[in-house]
Amino acid sequence: MSETREPGVLLFSLSGQADADNISPAIWSTARDGTTVHVWAADAEIIRSLQNAWWAKDCMNLTVRSVFPWGKRGTLKERLGRFRWNRWRLRREFQRQGIQLVAMQWTEGVSYPATSLLRSIVRYWFGDLPSQLQLAAHGMDIPTVALPHGHSTKTTIIRSPHVREKMADNLGKLPFANRDSHTAYVFASEYHRKVIVENSTMSGENTTVWGSARFNDLWVAHLYGATTAAALPRLDESQMRRVLFFIPKWNNLVDRPATIDLICALGQMSSIQLVLRGHLRADDAALNIVEHTRIRNTKTVMVGENVSSASLIQACDVVVDVDSSIAFDAILLGKPYVRPRYLQDATVQTVWDELGGAHQTASCDETVALLSKIVLLPAERQSNFDEVVFGGKGESVLARYRDELLRLAGRR
């Protein structure tokens, strides 16, 4: 028999900054209406960002707790540190705090196959935090919800070497079946849900589409209203605009040499100031020494991870990117977005191909010519773009997150 608890007490577990960026809107939408919300953060940057967040003042019943790992993942120290969050302790914590629902980023589920007694004991006492949260919640009949830690521009699977290998080992499917163990597995868009379900071993029965909590007109307006533009060098007399270029993730079938050639070409243009920014998952978008040296020999302004993407977009006039969802911010802010289509393999299809919204160029010369135009307006997009990609108006999307989470928690 499940234990009796007061409804409406929610726990959000955040593992990294990308999770916090994409899940914070859902936390705000839920907590600002008076629901008690606990956030467990496994990253120091998340703690700092939540303490300084513009929206936190609206959430009187929000508490933030550190659950930092003791060391680098996989080390003995880190594994021993997991004992702090064993299932027995988590159940006591849930009971003490009256937790009614546990939400976390997209992650593997806990539908483990039959295994040895020793492995079961190890999992019970030393499993990682997301797994322990799920197992403790399931043992108390508490629903778990996997929330998007990003949004996809792709309408097809990117069949990178890693993805092809995983699919080959699983009869042509991604091995996601254990994600069925979540009460709800949330997607931001139907096209992304369809792609994942059709190309994985998920049953799809627990999948649902709530829209994008991060990318919508309400949240983006609030976010950029509270964001100070990054401090960048002044434009000189010959420069008519700032162009922000996000280094793509190379494993997404991106032509790396051609991308570096384009960055260097743009960095040499006298009519623009090129600002270059890496991706949050820096290892996937890192530059090697030769590439770094080539770019340093141009007039490119290079910025690091200590400068937020939002502050850079605020300071720049045009965004150039290959496949990151950060381009949605430019769309919602009414800034031109340029996607050098030729830099990514032709097998990769995106919302930009189907619904517009991006200036998609076919060569380095075409990209340079486009950014050299005296007047550069946003690309036209179809009238249903916001509904298909973002899930509609932000007020409705964030209300959907709030209402669905509280419904699953038993409050509504």
Secondary structure, DSSP 8 states (H G I E B T S, - for coil): ------S-EEEEEE-SHHHHHHHHHHHHHHHTTT-EEEEEESSHHHHHHHHH-TTGGG-TTEEEEE---SSSTTSHHHHHHGGGG-HHHHHHHHHHHT--EEEEES----------HHHHHHHHHH--HHHHHHHHHHHTT--EEEE-SS---BSS----HHHHHHHHTTTTSB--GGGGGSSEEEES-HHHHHHHHHTBS--STTEEE---SSSSHHHHHHHHHT----------TT--EEEEEE---TTTTB-HHHHHHHHHHHHT-SSEEEEEE--SSGGGG---HHHHHHHHTTT-EEE-TTS-HHHHHHH-SEEE-SS-TTHHHHHHHT--EEEEGGGB-TT--BHHHHHB-SEEESSHHHHHHHHT-S------B-TTHHHHHH-S-HHHHHHHHHHHHHHHTT--
